[in-house]
Amino acid sequence: MKNYFISHKHPIAAILFLIIAGGIFAYSKMQISLFPEITFPKIKIIADAGLQPVDKMMVTVTKPLENAVKQVPSLHMVRSSTSKGSCEISAFMDWNADIDLSQQRIESKINQIRNQLPPEVQITVEKMNPSILPVMGYTIESHTKSPIELKMLANYTIKPFLSQVDGVSEVRVIGGKTKEYWLQLDANKMSTLSVTPDMVSNVLSQTNFIKSNGYLSDYKFLYLTVTDATVHSVDDLKKIIIRNDGKRITRLQDIGAVDIKEAIEYTKINANGREGILIAIIKQPNANLTDMSLAMEKKVQQLTLPAGVTIRPYYIQSDFVQDAVRSVTDSLWIGLLLAIVVAIIFLRSLKASATILVTIPITLCLTLLVLYAIGYTFNIMTLGALAAATGLIIDDAIVVVEQIHRTHEEHPDESTVTLLQEAVRYLFPAMLGSSISTIVIFLPFVLMTGVAGAYFKVLTNTMIITLVCSFFVTWIGLPVIYLLFSRKDTPVKVHAVRQRGWVSFFIHRPVISFVMVICLGLLIYLILPKLETGFLPEMDEGSIVLDYSSPPGTSLEETDKMLREAEKLIMAVPEVQAYSRRTGTQMGFFITEPNTGDYLIQLKKQRDRSTNEVISDIRQRIESTQPALRIDFGQVVGDMLGDLMTSVQPIEIKIFGDNPQRIAKRVAEQVSKIHGTADVFNGIVIAGPSVSIVPDYSRMAQFGITPANLQMQLQNALEGNVIGSIPEKEQLSAVRMIYPRSRSITDLQQLEIFSPDGRLHPISSLATVRLNAGDAEIQRQNLQTMGVVTARLENSDLGTVMNEIRKIKVPPGYHVEYGGAYADQQQSFNELLIILITASLLVFIVILFLFRDFKIALLIIILAVLGISGSYLALYLTNTPLNVGSYTGLIMIVGIIGENAIFTFLQFKDSLCKHHVDEAIIYSISTRLRPKLMTALGAIIALMPLALGIGAGAQLHQPLAIAVIGGFIVALPLLLIVLPSMLRILYKDKNPFPVIDAIL
């Protein structure tokens, strides 16, 4: 490679220019999202079978479906929840399974047993991924339009208009009222005229239709003939003839009233205290969230609405995503600039500093180009990886520039080209070894599974790509950049390496180093048990999800009354900006009863308290004034991830045995007394009370009444029966036959039933009316019944709370399993421990290959592992939990210390051929002092914005940054004091020897 850089200066410069252009192009084209697009291995099956009792539902629907799902390959676990008339089954597949194929297999297995299921059961199968949840939400309110008119406006004007935006998968309309035509029958008039409900239903079905009669050919034309007997208006309905006995024609208007009414729906939608309609925007899986949101905002502004109708946003996920991405990006650039300032201060050379200033953006541009080529997006994992790797990028550039600069200082009379070539040749083996040692620490992350593995693999893959790009740019591009700034050889002052006396002091007193090693080992031993622990790092999202339920059987009106009182408390919190409420329905894919629902609360951006502090305040207010409400708080993204995993709540205690619900009550009581727990729930969900009507078959047979006819007339008295529809514009409005009366248990007991001859008979003579208490939902896992106790954390960490919970004992015959974030944490920590050990061994092997000296390799890896003590200490002092993010920082430290030790040892071996051992050590440490301080301070300052956690995205990487900074601080004494002391012990009896050519 003699004179390679001077002979290839212009081609390499052209390539570097293309890299910059390509990086800018990739930057402009890469999509922006909150998290990487990950397919979660969860498939949910919801079966609706009317209002069957829980025990019958379990036998006829849940168990057959569970057995069918169990046969699907790659199934990890199946969980089910069975309630009155419905069941919800979650199939958790292996993370490496093809989720689309698994869904098809599940649907195929369900179709095979379809004949064994009740004929009326409706089954829906959905993949659970982030794209099924709304990314934007709008409220539609009006003081002049009725709920029916407002819903029609939403469905037939707003929804089609907003659906035109690129990237929109679905525009979901929630709330409002559906238009229906009600036939309110007068039972007395019907009895007088001998008209029965069956007659009305049959006449409607034989009248309200349109059918083809066939084609008619006449001369040159072919005509399609149709019989159009459709009903188009209320007047048409009223004039339908029900009966003609030759004496009198009985029309529909003779036996009841025909009116336009609102459909009976057990849902309520509230936005900022007013009833309205919610418009939820669902994006396509691969759509660019930011672009879609901007296009949607422009589309909404173009929307022309009638006077008195307003549309307002209540949730825009892209705002949070942009804030999170911006916070990480800002941290990256601020850290980068501060680190370059450090380099300028240390090098005191404009040319050297300018070289670093140009090299780092080129490295980032090349990285962006590769990320774009492999389909990665801008998200807080990829950006966080770039920010975390900034210190390592700076390290690579500083080492080479400092070596060139120092060689120039030591030999000012020689030309830049000669010195540059010599400096790069001398450093190349150490550059290669150090780069490999930092890259190999991320390779074992392929062993990581679960949601943490899915997300952090993206982070580690990005770091590997960044480090590889940094190596090639630093090795090939940096010398050319240095040459481009060296138009002519300028005189350089001679700066001989100053011998540091303190190095001699420490190497002649190795006991100090041994004491340091023992102290650092004790730090690891003592601090580790005291560290708070968690699972994934948390973010302050500025939005809250509040799930609630009123007591079982509470009417929709009474639930709404309780919630309106709670809303006054919510709006009294100064940080709350807006909210929306759903009752009888929820965000996501769930079974929802009329007494349950959720709030989405948006907080102000400028506020003094964190989201968790606001949650604690709202929780205390609601619990003290509305004790009947069961509430559960979370943040939107965290709640979304929980829905996609096994449990929304971080604490989940699963109890198996004969009567697990009884034990669950006791366990929940004990959990609620543990400090740090909140929203404790015993998992027992009672469906509302029911009324059973048991037919007396013999009595009914006397009057010619069948059970099906009895049920139909009972439904007429309550919800009514849909007996037809009327086409209107783009919709079909249902025609509902119903009795106009108040609906209470007393009314039901006094109901009269028609016999086929038109006479009325009291229901008490035909059937028995019974009032039943509500049945509890049945929870099962892998075909075994269980009780589930859940809780959230408040002012404590997951590890501390779970240590207390694990002390709770259950009676003999029962056993407990822990799920939720704790189970994921334990799995991830076990995998990360294996990754840490594997990474350390890989670094050891790299050093062993490089120097072929077992003792040196062992020494360096021991020092690298001891560097973890600094990470532990930093986490402990800052009250930062040990979680997947900070654990990743621990693993990084091993490679970073190994990388720096390689350069020091190479310098030592080179000096050893000219000097005595002591002199060689002093010279090598003195020589490497400036680059070590530059890289350490540069990396610490580069990571400082992330460590401060300013912004939601930065908070996610705060634990990692703190762990790495702590490791860097401890790395300095390890590399500057302990390493030279140990080298003197190992080499004090050896004579000087030449550098092994094989190393190079």
Residue pairs with C-beta under 8 A, 6 or more apart in sequence:
1 421
1 425
2 421
3 417
3 421
4 421
5 12
5 417
5 420
5 421
5 424
5 479
5 480
5 483
6 417
6 483
8 480
9 480
9 483
9 484
12 476
12 477
12 480
13 480
13 484
15 477
16 362
16 473
16 477
16 480
16 481
19 362
19 365
19 366
19 369
19 473
20 361
20 362
20 365
22 365
22 366
22 369
23 361
23 362
23 364
23 365
23 366
23 367
23 368
23 369
24 365
25 369
26 365
26 368
26 369
26 371
26 372
26 373
27 365
27 368
29 372
30 368
30 371
30 372
30 376
30 377
30 378
31 286
31 288
31 289
31 290
31 291
31 377
31 378
32 288
32 289
32 290
32 321
32 322
32 325
32 377
32 378
32 379
33 288
33 289
33 321
33 377
33 378
33 379
34 289
34 317
34 320
34 321
34 324
34 325
34 379
34 380
34 637
35 130
35 379
35 380
35 381
35 455
36 376
36 377
36 379
36 381
36 382
36 454
36 455
36 458
37 285
37 286
37 377
38 129
38 130
38 451
38 454
38 455
39 99
39 127
39 129
40 99
40 127
40 128
40 129
40 130
40 451
40 644
40 645
41 76
41 92
41 93
41 94
41 95
41 97
41 99
41 102
42 90
42 91
42 92
42 93
42 127
42 128
42 644
42 645
43 90
43 91
43 93
43 99
43 102
43 103
43 106
43 125
43 126
43 127
43 128
44 88
44 89
44 90
44 91
44 125
44 126
44 128
44 589
45 65
45 69
45 88
45 89
45 90
45 91
45 106
45 110
45 123
45 124
45 125
46 86
46 87
46 88
46 89
46 123
46 124
46 126
46 589
46 591
47 61
47 62
47 65
47 86
47 87
47 89
47 117
47 121
47 122
47 123
47 124
48 85
48 86
48 121
48 122
48 123
49 57
49 60
49 61
49 85
49 86
49 118
49 120
49 121
49 122
50 85
50 120
51 84
51 85
51 690
52 60
52 61
52 84
52 85
52 118
53 84
53 690
53 775
54 82
54 83
54 84
54 687
54 775
54 776
54 777
54 778
55 775
57 82
57 83
57 84
57 85
57 86
57 87
58 82
58 87
58 778
60 117
60 118
61 82
61 87
61 117
61 118
61 121
62 80
62 82
62 87
62 89
62 778
62 780
63 783
64 113
64 116
64 117
65 80
65 87
65 89
65 110
65 113
65 117
65 123
66 78
66 80
66 89
66 780
66 783
67 113
67 783
68 106
68 109
68 110
68 112
68 113
69 75
69 78
69 89
69 91
69 106
69 109
69 110
70 78
70 783
71 109
72 91
72 93
72 102
72 105
72 106
72 109
73 97
73 102
73 105
74 93
74 94
74 96
74 97
74 102
75 91
75 92
75 93
75 94
75 102
76 92
76 93
76 94
77 91
77 92
77 646
77 781
77 782
78 89
78 90
78 91
78 92
78 781
78 782
78 783
79 89
79 90
79 92
79 646
79 779
79 780
79 781
79 782
80 87
80 88
80 89
80 90
80 778
80 779
80 780
80 781
81 87
81 88
81 591
81 777
81 778
81 779
81 780
82 777
82 778
82 780
83 591
83 593
83 685
83 687
83 775
83 777
84 687
84 690
84 774
84 775
86 591
87 591
88 590
88 591
90 128
90 646
91 102
91 106
92 646
93 99
93 102
95 449
95 450
95 453
95 454
99 127
100 127
103 125
103 127
106 125
107 125
110 123
110 125
117 123
126 132
126 589
128 589
128 643
128 644
129 285
129 644
130 640
130 644
131 169
131 282
131 283
131 284
131 285
132 282
132 588
132 589
133 282
133 587
133 588
133 640
133 643
134 172
134 280
134 281
134 282
134 315
134 317
134 587
135 281
135 282
135 283
135 289
135 292
135 293
135 317
135 318
136 280
136 281
136 293
136 296
136 313
136 315
136 316
136 317
136 318
137 278
137 279
137 280
137 281
137 313
137 314
137 315
137 316
137 580
137 600
138 278
138 279
138 281
138 300
138 311
138 312
138 313
138 314
139 271
139 272
139 276
139 277
139 278
139 279
139 311
139 312
139 313
139 314
139 580
140 150
140 153
140 154
140 158
140 276
140 277
140 278
140 279
140 309
140 310
140 311
141 271
141 274
141 276
141 277
141 309
141 310
141 312
142 150
142 276
142 308
142 309
142 310
143 308
144 306
144 307
144 308
144 309
145 153
145 306
145 308
145 309
146 177
147 176
147 177
147 262
147 275
148 176
148 177
148 178
148 179
148 260
148 262
150 176
150 276
150 277
150 309
151 173
151 175
151 176
151 177
151 178
151 179
151 277
152 179
152 731
153 305
153 306
153 309
154 173
154 176
154 277
154 279
155 173
155 731
156 729
156 730
156 731
157 305
158 171
158 173
158 279
158 303
158 305
158 311
159 171
159 173
159 279
161 299
161 303
162 168
162 171
162 279
162 281
162 296
162 299
162 300
162 303
163 170
163 171
164 299
165 292
165 295
165 296
165 299
166 287
166 291
166 292
166 295
167 283
167 284
167 287
167 288
167 291
167 292
167 295
168 281
168 282
168 283
168 284
168 287
168 292
168 296
169 282
169 283
169 284
169 285
169 287
170 281
170 282
171 279
171 280
171 281
171 282
172 279
172 280
172 281
172 282
173 277
173 278
173 279
174 267
174 269
174 277
174 278
174 279
174 280
174 582
174 585
175 267
175 268
175 269
175 275
175 276
175 277
175 278
175 582
176 269
176 277
177 262
177 263
177 265
178 262
178 263
178 265
178 733
178 734
179 260
179 262
179 263
179 728
179 731
179 733
180 260
180 261
180 262
180 263
180 733
180 734
180 735
180 736
181 234
181 237
181 258
181 259
181 260
181 261
181 726
181 733
181 734
181 735
181 736
182 257
182 258
182 259
182 260
182 261
182 720
182 736
182 738
183 200
183 237
183 252
183 256
183 257
183 258
183 723
183 735
183 736
183 737
183 738
184 256
184 257
184 258
184 259
184 738
184 739
184 740
185 197
185 200
185 255
185 256
185 716
185 737
185 738
185 739
185 740
186 255
186 256
186 257
186 740
187 739
187 752
187 754
187 760
189 195
189 254
189 255
189 256
190 196
190 197
190 255
190 256
190 754
190 758
191 754
191 758
191 759
191 760
193 243
193 248
193 250
193 254
193 255
193 758
194 243
194 757
194 758
195 242
195 243
195 250
195 255
195 758
196 754
196 755
196 756
196 758
197 712
197 713
197 716
197 721
197 737
197 754
198 709
198 712
198 754
198 756
199 242
199 243
200 242
200 252
200 255
200 723
200 737
201 712
201 721
201 723
201 737
203 240
203 241
203 242
204 240
204 723
204 724
204 735
205 723
205 724
207 229
207 231
207 240
208 229
208 230
208 231
208 724
208 725
208 726
208 735
209 227
209 229
209 230
210 226
210 227
210 228
210 229
210 230
211 226
211 227
212 224
212 225
212 226
213 225
213 226
213 227
214 224
214 225
215 222
215 223
215 224
215 225
216 222
216 223
216 224
216 225
217 223
230 726
230 727
231 237
231 240
231 724
231 726
231 735
232 726
232 727
233 726
234 258
234 259
234 260
237 252
237 258
237 726
237 735
238 251
238 252
238 253
238 258
239 251
239 252
239 253
240 251
240 252
241 249
241 250
241 251
242 250
242 251
242 252
242 254
242 255
243 249
243 250
244 250
252 258
256 740
257 740
261 736
263 734
263 736
264 719
264 720
265 584
266 556
266 584
266 594
267 556
267 582
267 583
267 584
267 585
267 594
268 275
268 556
268 560
268 581
268 582
268 583
268 584
268 597
269 275
269 276
269 277
269 278
269 580
269 581
269 582
269 583
270 276
270 560
270 563
270 564
270 567
270 580
270 581
270 583
271 278
271 312
271 314
271 578
271 579
271 580
271 581
272 314
272 571
272 578
272 579
272 580
273 564
273 567
273 571
278 314
278 580
278 582
279 311
280 587
281 296
283 289
283 292
289 317
289 318
289 321
290 318
290 321
290 322
292 318
293 316
293 317
293 318
294 318
300 311
300 313
303 311
305 311
314 578
314 579
314 580
314 600
314 602
315 543
315 580
315 600
315 602
315 636
317 636
320 541
320 542
320 543
320 636
320 637
320 952
323 605
323 951
323 952
323 953
324 380
324 539
324 951
324 952
324 953
324 956
325 378
325 379
325 380
325 383
325 953
326 951
326 953
327 950
327 951
327 952
327 953
327 954
328 380
328 383
328 384
328 387
328 946
328 951
328 953
328 954
328 957
329 383
330 945
330 950
330 951
331 387
331 945
331 946
331 950
331 951
331 954
332 383
332 386
332 387
332 390
332 945
334 945
335 387
335 390
335 391
335 941
335 942
335 943
335 944
335 945
335 946
336 360
336 390
336 394
336 942
338 941
338 942
338 944
339 390
339 391
339 394
339 937
339 938
339 939
339 941
339 942
340 353
340 356
340 357
340 360
340 394
340 938
342 934
342 937
342 938
342 941
343 352
343 353
343 356
343 394
343 398
343 401
343 934
343 938
344 353
346 402
346 930
346 933
346 934
347 353
347 401
347 402
347 405
347 934
349 405
351 482
351 485
351 486
352 401
352 402
352 404
352 405
352 482
354 485
355 397
355 401
355 478
355 481
355 482
355 485
356 394
356 397
356 398
356 401
358 481
359 397
359 401
359 473
359 474
359 477
359 478
359 481
360 390
360 393
360 394
360 397
362 473
362 477
362 481
363 393
363 397
363 466
363 469
363 470
363 473
363 474
364 386
364 393
364 466
366 469
366 472
366 473
367 386
367 462
367 465
367 466
367 469
370 465
370 469
371 382
371 462
371 465
376 382
376 458
376 462
379 458
380 953
380 956
380 957
381 455
381 456
381 458
381 459
381 462
382 458
382 459
382 462
383 953
384 459
384 946
384 953
384 956
384 957
384 960
385 458
385 459
385 460
385 462
385 463
385 466
386 462
386 466
387 942
387 943
387 945
387 946
387 957
387 961
388 459
388 463
388 892
388 943
388 946
388 957
388 960
388 961
388 964
389 462
389 463
389 466
389 467
389 470
390 939
390 942
390 943
391 935
391 938
391 939
391 940
391 942
391 943
391 964
391 968
392 438
392 466
392 467
392 470
392 896
392 939
393 466
393 467
393 470
394 935
394 938
394 939
394 942
395 896
395 899
395 900
395 935
395 938
395 939
396 431
396 435
396 470
396 471
396 474
397 470
397 474
397 478
398 931
398 934
398 935
398 938
399 427
399 431
399 434
399 903
399 931
399 935
400 423
400 424
400 427
400 431
400 474
400 475
400 478
400 479
401 478
401 482
402 930
402 931
402 934
403 423
403 426
403 427
403 931
404 419
404 420
404 423
404 424
404 479
404 482
406 495
406 497
406 927
406 930
407 419
407 422
407 423
408 416
408 419
408 492
409 492
409 493
409 494
409 495
410 494
410 495
410 496
410 497
411 419
412 491
412 492
412 493
412 494
415 489
416 482
416 483
416 486
416 489
417 483
420 479
420 482
420 483
424 475
424 479
425 1000
426 910
427 903
428 475
428 1000
429 850
429 906
429 999
429 1000
430 902
430 903
430 906
431 471
431 474
431 475
432 471
433 846
433 847
433 850
433 902
434 898
434 899
434 900
434 902
434 903
435 467
435 468
435 470
435 471
435 899
436 846
437 843
437 846
437 847
437 895
437 898
437 899
437 902
438 467
438 892
438 895
438 896
438 898
438 899
439 464
439 467
439 468
439 895
440 839
440 842
440 843
440 846
440 895
441 839
441 842
441 843
441 891
441 892
441 894
441 895
442 460
442 461
442 463
442 464
442 839
442 891
443 464
443 839
443 842
444 834
444 835
444 838
444 839
444 842
445 453
445 456
445 457
445 460
445 835
446 457
447 831
447 834
447 835
447 838
448 456
448 457
448 828
448 831
448 832
448 835
449 827
449 831
450 824
450 827
450 828
451 536
451 641
451 644
451 645
451 824
452 535
452 536
452 824
452 828
452 884
453 828
453 831
455 536
456 884
456 885
456 888
459 888
460 888
497 923
497 926
497 927
498 926
499 922
499 923
499 926
500 922
500 925
500 926
500 929
503 921
503 922
503 925
503 926
503 976
503 980
504 918
504 922
506 512
506 513
506 977
506 980
506 981
507 918
507 921
507 922
507 980
507 981
507 983
507 984
508 984
509 981
510 981
510 982
510 984
510 985
512 977
512 981
513 977
513 978
513 981
513 982
516 973
516 974
516 977
516 978
517 866
517 978
520 866
520 869
520 870
520 970
520 974
521 866
521 869
523 869
523 872
523 873
524 866
524 868
524 869
524 872
527 869
527 872
527 873
527 876
528 872
528 882
530 876
531 799
531 872
531 875
531 876
531 881
531 882
532 797
532 799
532 800
532 879
532 880
532 881
532 882
533 797
533 798
533 799
533 800
533 825
533 829
533 881
533 882
533 883
534 797
534 798
534 799
534 821
534 825
534 881
534 882
534 883
535 650
535 798
535 821
535 822
535 824
535 825
535 828
535 883
535 884
536 641
536 821
536 883
536 884
536 885
537 883
537 884
537 885
537 886
537 955
537 956
537 957
537 958
537 959
537 960
538 638
538 955
538 956
539 635
539 637
539 638
539 952
539 953
539 955
539 956
540 610
540 611
540 612
540 952
540 955
541 611
541 635
541 636
541 637
541 638
541 952
542 602
542 603
542 604
542 605
542 611
542 952
543 600
543 601
543 602
543 603
543 611
543 635
543 636
544 599
544 600
544 601
544 603
544 611
544 614
544 615
544 618
544 633
544 634
544 635
544 636
545 587
545 598
545 599
545 600
545 601
545 633
545 634
545 635
545 636
545 639
546 598
546 599
546 601
546 618
546 631
546 632
546 633
547 586
547 596
547 597
547 598
547 631
547 632
547 633
547 634
548 563
548 566
548 596
548 597
548 598
548 599
548 629
548 630
548 631
548 632
549 593
549 595
549 596
549 597
549 629
549 630
549 685
550 558
550 559
550 562
550 595
550 596
550 628
550 629
550 630
551 595
551 628
552 595
552 685
552 686
552 687
552 688
552 689
552 774
553 595
553 686
553 688
553 689
553 774
554 562
554 595
554 688
555 594
556 583
556 584
556 594
556 595
559 583
559 594
559 595
560 583
562 626
562 628
562 629
563 581
563 583
563 629
565 625
565 626
566 622
566 625
566 626
566 629
567 579
567 581
569 618
569 621
569 622
569 625
570 576
570 579
570 599
570 601
570 618
570 621
571 579
572 621
573 614
573 617
573 618
573 621
574 607
575 603
575 604
575 607
575 608
575 609
575 614
576 601
576 602
576 603
576 604
576 614
577 602
577 603
577 604
578 601
578 602
579 599
579 600
579 601
579 602
580 599
580 600
581 597
581 598
581 599
582 597
582 598
582 599
583 594
583 596
583 597
584 592
584 593
584 594
584 596
584 597
585 592
585 597
586 592
586 596
586 597
586 598
587 598
587 600
588 643
593 687
593 688
595 688
600 636
601 618
603 611
603 614
607 614
609 617
611 635
612 794
615 633
616 678
616 794
616 795
618 633
619 631
619 633
619 678
619 679
619 794
622 629
622 631
623 631
630 681
631 679
632 648
632 649
632 679
632 681
632 792
633 678
633 679
633 792
634 642
634 648
634 792
639 648
642 648
642 649
645 824
646 652
646 819
646 820
646 823
646 824
647 790
647 819
647 820
647 821
648 790
649 679
649 681
649 790
649 791
649 792
649 820
650 791
650 792
650 793
650 798
650 820
650 821
650 822
651 671
651 677
651 789
651 790
651 791
651 792
651 793
651 798
651 801
651 802
651 805
651 820
651 821
651 822
652 788
652 789
652 790
652 818
652 819
652 820
652 822
652 823
653 664
653 667
653 671
653 788
653 789
653 790
653 805
653 816
653 817
653 818
653 819
654 781
654 786
654 787
654 788
654 816
654 817
654 818
654 819
655 663
655 664
655 667
655 786
655 787
655 788
655 789
655 810
655 814
655 815
655 816
656 784
656 785
656 786
656 814
656 815
656 816
656 817
657 663
657 810
657 811
657 813
657 814
657 815
658 813
658 814
660 785
660 786
660 787
660 814
661 682
661 683
661 684
661 776
661 787
662 787
663 787
663 810
663 811
663 814
664 682
664 683
664 684
664 787
664 788
664 789
665 682
665 684
667 682
667 787
667 789
667 808
667 810
668 680
668 681
668 682
668 683
668 789
670 808
671 677
671 680
671 789
671 791
671 805
671 808
672 680
672 791
674 801
674 804
674 805
675 796
675 801
675 804
676 793
676 794
676 795
676 796
676 797
676 800
676 801
676 804
677 791
677 792
677 793
677 794
677 796
677 801
678 791
678 792
678 793
678 794
679 790
679 791
679 792
680 789
680 790
680 791
681 789
681 790
681 791
682 787
682 789
683 779
683 787
683 788
683 789
683 790
684 776
684 777
684 787
685 776
685 777
686 774
686 775
686 776
686 777
687 774
687 775
687 776
687 777
688 774
689 771
689 772
689 773
689 774
690 771
690 772
690 774
691 745
691 748
691 769
691 770
691 771
691 772
692 769
692 770
692 772
693 710
693 714
693 763
693 767
693 768
693 769
693 770
694 767
694 768
694 770
695 707
695 710
695 766
695 767
696 765
696 766
696 767
696 768
697 707
699 765
699 766
700 706
700 707
700 710
700 766
700 767
703 755
703 756
703 759
703 761
703 766
704 755
704 756
704 757
705 753
705 755
705 756
705 761
705 766
710 753
710 766
710 767
712 721
713 753
713 754
714 748
714 751
715 721
716 737
716 738
716 739
717 738
717 739
717 741
717 743
717 747
717 748
717 751
718 743
718 748
719 738
720 736
720 737
720 738
720 739
721 736
721 737
721 738
722 734
722 735
722 736
722 737
723 735
723 736
723 737
724 734
724 735
725 732
725 733
725 734
725 735
726 732
726 733
726 735
741 747
745 769
745 771
748 763
748 769
749 763
749 764
749 769
750 762
750 763
751 762
751 763
752 760
752 761
752 762
752 763
753 760
753 761
753 762
753 763
753 766
754 760
754 761
755 761
763 769
778 785
779 785
779 786
779 787
779 788
780 786
790 820
791 801
793 801
797 881
798 821
798 822
798 825
798 881
799 825
799 881
799 882
802 818
802 822
805 818
806 818
810 816
817 823
818 826
825 883
825 884
828 884
828 887
829 887
832 884
832 887
832 888
832 891
835 891
836 887
836 890
836 891
836 894
839 891
839 894
839 895
840 861
840 864
840 865
840 894
843 860
843 861
843 864
843 894
843 895
843 898
844 857
844 858
844 860
844 861
845 857
846 898
847 856
847 857
847 860
847 861
847 898
847 901
847 902
848 854
848 857
850 902
850 999
851 857
851 905
851 909
851 999
852 996
852 998
855 986
856 905
856 986
859 979
859 982
859 983
859 986
860 897
860 898
860 901
860 902
860 905
860 979
861 894
861 898
863 897
863 901
863 974
863 975
863 978
863 979
863 982
864 893
864 894
864 895
864 897
864 898
864 901
865 894
866 970
866 974
867 893
867 894
867 896
867 897
867 967
867 970
867 971
867 974
868 890
868 893
868 894
868 967
869 970
870 893
870 966
870 967
870 968
870 969
870 970
870 971
871 886
871 889
871 890
871 893
871 962
871 963
871 964
871 966
871 967
871 970
872 890
872 966
873 966
873 970
874 880
874 962
874 963
874 965
874 966
874 967
874 969
875 881
875 882
875 886
875 959
875 962
875 963
875 966
878 962
880 886
880 958
880 959
880 962
880 963
881 959
882 959
883 959
885 956
885 957
885 958
885 959
885 960
885 963
886 959
886 960
886 962
886 963
887 963
888 960
888 963
889 959
889 960
889 961
889 962
889 963
889 964
889 967
890 963
890 967
892 960
892 963
892 964
892 967
893 963
893 964
893 967
893 968
893 971
896 939
896 964
896 967
896 968
896 971
897 967
897 971
897 974
897 975
900 932
900 935
900 971
900 975
901 975
901 979
903 928
903 931
904 924
904 925
904 928
904 932
904 975
904 979
905 979
905 983
906 999
907 923
907 924
907 927
907 928
908 920
908 921
908 924
908 983
909 995
909 996
909 999
910 924
910 995
911 919
911 920
911 923
911 924
911 927
912 920
912 987
912 992
912 993
913 992
913 993
913 994
913 995
914 920
914 992
915 923
915 992
916 992
917 983
917 984
917 987
917 988
917 990
917 992
918 984
920 992
921 980
921 983
921 984
922 980
924 980
925 976
925 980
929 976
932 972
932 975
932 976
933 972
936 968
936 969
936 971
936 972
939 964
939 965
939 968
940 965
940 968
940 969
943 961
943 964
943 965
944 961
944 965
945 954
946 954
946 957
946 958
946 960
946 961
947 958
947 961
947 962
947 965
948 954
948 958
949 955
949 958
